[in-house]
Amino acid sequence: MGRAPWRGGRLTPDRDESPIAAPPPADDGVGMGCVGLRGWAACATTVALLAGAAPAHARDDDSRREARVEGTCAKGASSKLRLRSRDGEIRVEFDLKRNRSGERWRVVLVHERRVAWRGTVRTRSSGGSLRVRRTLRDYEGSDRVTVRASGPRGLTCEATARLAA
């Protein structure tokens, strides 16, 4: 939008901008629908929200729940946390990848703000990765599990997942 031309000491617009608004378009009972790129995007979003798309990991059996997250790590490492609930238990799998074998990592597993497990794990000779598997009690409602790993020279990884109720 450009500036209005200079006329006689004051700025005036190029067109008439009276305070009277244009009359609303006639309502013929037919909406705009999904016209144009923005219309299609809005329609797709509305359909997805109304359909209540279920997550891909959902199953018919309500006793099974699952959550997967990528952890945040220092340079040179990556981690994943997976929680699976079944029959009143939560199975926790924490995978850490670092391309150095034989490194010692201190791992702390926290379930609902309480330390559930603490230990030292070494990376495997094949690929320099480590895996921690533990089983926790499934509390009422949603469960929050955090895993923190501290490695050599101050490297850290942390992953937090919430298992919905």
C-alpha positions as CSV (number, residue, x, y, z in Angstrom):
1,M,0.0,0.0,0.0
2,G,1.5,3.3,-1.1
3,R,1.3,6.8,0.3
4,A,-1.6,9.0,-0.7
5,P,-0.7,11.9,-3.1
6,W,0.1,15.3,-1.7
7,R,-2.7,17.8,-2.5
8,G,-2.9,21.3,-1.1
9,G,-1.0,20.9,2.1
10,R,-2.7,17.7,3.3
11,L,-2.7,14.0,2.4
12,T,-5.8,12.8,0.6
13,P,-6.5,9.3,-0.4
14,D,-6.7,8.2,-4.1
15,R,-10.2,6.9,-3.7
16,D,-13.2,7.8,-1.8
17,E,-13.0,6.3,1.7
18,S,-16.3,7.4,3.2
19,P,-17.2,6.0,6.7
20,I,-20.3,4.4,5.2
21,A,-19.6,0.7,4.6
22,A,-20.6,-1.2,1.5
23,P,-23.8,-3.2,1.9
24,P,-23.3,-6.8,2.8
25,P,-23.5,-9.4,0.0
26,A,-26.8,-11.0,-0.6
27,D,-27.3,-14.2,1.4
28,D,-28.5,-16.8,-1.1
29,G,-28.0,-19.7,1.3
30,V,-24.8,-20.9,-0.4
31,G,-21.5,-20.3,1.4
32,M,-18.2,-19.7,-0.1
33,G,-17.3,-23.4,0.4
34,C,-13.8,-24.6,-0.2
35,V,-12.7,-22.2,-2.9
36,G,-9.1,-21.4,-3.5
37,L,-6.0,-22.6,-1.7
38,R,-6.9,-21.0,1.7
39,G,-10.5,-22.4,1.4
40,W,-9.2,-25.9,0.8
41,A,-6.8,-25.7,3.8
42,A,-9.6,-24.4,6.0
43,C,-11.9,-27.2,4.9
44,A,-9.3,-29.9,5.4
45,T,-8.5,-28.5,8.9
46,T,-12.2,-28.4,9.8
47,V,-12.8,-32.0,8.5
48,A,-9.9,-33.3,10.5
49,L,-11.1,-31.6,13.7
50,L,-14.6,-32.7,13.3
51,A,-13.6,-36.3,12.4
52,G,-11.6,-36.5,15.6
53,A,-8.7,-38.3,13.9
54,A,-7.3,-41.0,16.3
55,P,-3.6,-41.4,16.7
56,A,-2.0,-44.1,14.6
57,H,-1.0,-46.1,17.6
58,A,-4.5,-46.3,19.1
59,R,-6.1,-49.8,19.3
60,D,-9.5,-51.1,20.0
61,D,-8.3,-52.3,23.5
62,D,-8.4,-49.3,25.8
63,S,-6.0,-51.0,28.3
64,R,-3.1,-50.3,25.9
65,R,-1.6,-46.8,25.5
66,E,1.7,-45.7,24.0
67,A,3.8,-42.5,23.8
68,R,7.1,-41.9,21.9
69,V,9.3,-38.8,22.0
70,E,12.7,-37.7,20.8
71,G,15.0,-36.5,23.5
72,T,17.1,-33.4,23.6
73,C,20.8,-34.1,23.7
74,A,24.2,-32.4,23.5
75,K,26.2,-32.5,20.3
76,G,27.0,-35.9,19.1
77,A,24.2,-37.9,20.8
78,S,20.6,-38.7,20.2
79,S,17.9,-40.3,22.3
80,K,14.4,-41.7,22.2
81,L,11.9,-42.5,24.9
82,R,9.0,-45.0,24.5
83,L,6.3,-45.7,27.0
84,R,3.8,-48.5,26.7
85,S,1.0,-49.2,29.1
86,R,-0.7,-52.6,29.5
87,D,-2.3,-54.4,32.4
88,G,-1.5,-51.8,35.0
89,E,2.2,-51.5,34.1
90,I,4.2,-49.0,32.1
91,R,7.1,-50.4,30.1
92,V,9.8,-47.8,29.6
93,E,12.4,-48.0,26.8
94,F,15.1,-45.4,26.6
95,D,17.6,-45.6,23.7
96,L,20.7,-43.4,23.5
97,K,22.9,-43.3,20.4
98,R,26.5,-42.1,20.5
99,N,29.1,-43.4,18.1
100,R,31.6,-44.3,20.9
101,S,31.7,-47.7,22.6
102,G,32.5,-48.3,26.2
103,E,31.4,-44.9,27.5
104,R,29.8,-44.8,31.0
105,W,26.5,-42.9,31.3
106,R,24.6,-42.2,34.5
107,V,20.9,-42.7,33.9
108,V,18.1,-41.5,36.1
109,L,14.4,-42.5,35.5
110,V,11.9,-40.2,37.1
111,H,8.2,-41.2,37.3
112,E,5.8,-38.6,38.6
113,R,8.6,-36.5,40.2
114,R,10.0,-39.5,42.0
115,V,13.2,-41.3,41.2
116,A,12.1,-44.7,40.0
117,W,15.6,-46.0,39.0
118,R,19.1,-44.8,38.9
119,G,22.1,-46.6,37.4
120,T,25.3,-46.6,35.3
121,V,25.2,-48.1,31.9
122,R,28.0,-48.5,29.3
123,T,27.5,-48.0,25.6
124,R,27.7,-51.2,23.6
125,S,30.7,-52.1,21.5
126,S,28.5,-52.4,18.4
127,G,27.6,-48.9,17.4
128,G,28.1,-47.2,20.7
129,S,24.4,-47.2,21.8
130,L,22.7,-48.1,25.0
131,R,19.2,-49.2,26.0
132,V,17.5,-49.0,29.4
133,R,14.3,-51.0,29.9
134,R,12.3,-50.8,33.1
135,T,8.7,-51.6,34.2
136,L,6.8,-49.1,36.3
137,R,3.4,-49.2,38.0
138,D,0.7,-47.4,36.0
139,Y,-0.9,-44.8,38.3
140,E,-4.4,-43.4,37.9
141,G,-4.7,-40.6,35.3
142,S,-1.9,-39.5,33.1
143,D,1.7,-40.5,33.9
144,R,4.8,-38.4,33.3
145,V,8.1,-40.1,32.8
146,T,11.5,-38.3,32.4
147,V,14.8,-40.0,31.7
148,R,18.1,-38.0,32.1
149,A,21.4,-39.4,31.1
150,S,24.8,-37.8,31.9
151,G,27.8,-39.0,29.9
152,P,31.5,-38.3,29.6
153,R,32.8,-34.7,29.4
154,G,29.4,-33.3,30.5
155,L,27.3,-34.6,27.7
156,T,23.6,-34.9,28.7
157,C,20.4,-36.2,27.2
158,E,16.9,-35.8,28.5
159,A,13.5,-37.1,27.3
160,T,10.1,-36.5,28.9
161,A,6.9,-38.3,27.8
162,R,3.4,-38.1,29.1
163,L,1.1,-41.2,28.8
164,A,-2.4,-39.9,28.6
165,A,-5.1,-41.3,30.9
